[in-house]
Amino acid sequence: MLRPSPFDTLETAFRLLAARPQPLALDGRTIGLRTDAVGLVRLRAILFHPASSPAVQRLALVALVEQARRHHGAWVVGLAGVLLPGLRQEHGRLRAERSASTCGAGVVLAGLLAQLDAPGACSEEVAEALLRRVVRPLASPAPHPGARPWLAAAPGGAG
């Protein structure tokens, strides 16, 4: 029998935290939405929706990072669970760049924890790094490795 991956275990823990009688939630008004409580499953859908503005994404990440840093435990799982689609994508990119044996899902999750605990980094810096590295890469897929740029300088071009 196969053991669940760290990502599968995270998803299970995240779903349990999001479904309990008092699920983890953010005040939607503080992140630019017109609603009171936004559960983390819904927040994940909003965060990774292609139409979501970077401003809402940034505000949501700052709020999640602050909660994870302040309260630890469930909020760290909540932050990681919200970021899970992007963490899976990042894991795939890293596996393509490196050997599969040196880049497991646990390495990606450990990197997230290290980023949260980075000395001297404020929540806004951590959130901005997560936005660029984990959330926004899904909004604009990477070009195919063999793709050629639309505009390229031609050797000996017009001068």
Summary of the structure (lengths in Angstrom):
residues: 159
radius of gyration: 18.1
end to end distance: 65.6
largest distance: 69.4
contacts: 417
relative contact order: 0.13
helix: 64%
strand: 4%
